[in-house]
Amino acid sequence: MKKVYCNRMRELREDRDKMQKEIAAVLGILQQTYARYESGEREIPIRHLFILAKYYKVSTDYILGLVKRKEK
């Protein structure tokens, strides 16, 4: 079963017209690794979750699917 955060990560990226390669660069990882986060093949480390929340200006709870709306 695909985790909620996988969909949220993809939605956040696509809403900002970003490519996986661009977000991977923000995280300091390879595009393939980021693609595995979005596909659910690999769980995202907490440190990367924090970086994404700050980058997208949303809460970690939003990315994880614990809240329905984007919160800063």
C-alpha positions as CSV (number, residue, x, y, z in Angstrom):
1,M,0.0,0.0,0.0
2,K,1.3,3.4,-1.0
3,K,1.9,5.7,1.9
4,V,0.1,9.1,2.1
5,Y,3.4,11.0,2.2
6,C,4.4,9.6,-1.2
7,N,1.4,11.2,-2.8
8,R,1.8,14.5,-0.8
9,M,5.4,14.7,-1.9
10,R,4.5,14.3,-5.5
11,E,1.6,16.8,-5.2
12,L,3.8,19.4,-3.6
13,R,6.5,19.0,-6.2
14,E,4.1,19.1,-9.2
15,D,2.1,22.1,-7.8
16,R,5.4,24.0,-8.0
17,D,6.3,22.7,-11.4
18,K,9.5,21.1,-10.1
19,M,11.2,18.0,-11.4
20,Q,12.4,15.2,-9.2
21,K,16.0,16.1,-10.1
22,E,15.5,19.6,-8.6
23,I,14.1,18.3,-5.3
24,A,16.8,15.7,-5.1
25,A,19.3,18.5,-5.4
26,V,17.7,20.3,-2.5
27,L,18.0,17.2,-0.4
28,G,21.5,16.4,-1.6
29,I,20.6,13.0,-3.1
30,L,20.3,11.3,-6.5
31,Q,17.1,11.7,-8.5
32,Q,16.7,7.9,-8.4
33,T,16.7,8.0,-4.6
34,Y,14.0,10.7,-4.5
35,A,11.9,8.8,-7.1
36,R,12.0,5.8,-4.7
37,Y,10.6,8.1,-1.9
38,E,7.7,9.2,-4.1
39,S,7.0,5.6,-5.3
40,G,7.1,4.2,-1.8
41,E,9.9,1.9,-2.5
42,R,12.0,3.6,0.1
43,E,11.0,5.4,3.3
44,I,12.0,9.0,3.6
45,P,14.5,9.8,6.4
46,I,13.3,12.3,9.0
47,R,16.1,14.7,8.1
48,H,14.8,14.8,4.5
49,L,11.2,15.2,5.7
50,F,12.2,18.3,7.7
51,I,14.1,19.8,4.7
52,L,11.0,19.3,2.5
53,A,8.7,20.8,5.0
54,K,10.8,23.9,5.3
55,Y,11.3,24.1,1.5
56,Y,7.6,23.8,0.7
57,K,6.6,25.9,3.8
58,V,4.2,23.2,5.1
59,S,4.2,21.2,8.3
60,T,5.7,17.7,8.5
61,D,2.3,16.6,9.7
62,Y,0.8,17.7,6.3
63,I,3.4,15.8,4.3
64,L,2.8,12.7,6.5
65,G,-1.0,12.9,6.0
66,L,-1.8,13.6,9.6
67,V,-3.6,16.9,8.7
68,K,-5.7,17.6,5.6
69,R,-4.7,21.2,4.8
70,K,-1.4,22.8,4.3
71,E,-0.2,24.5,7.5
72,K,2.9,26.7,7.8
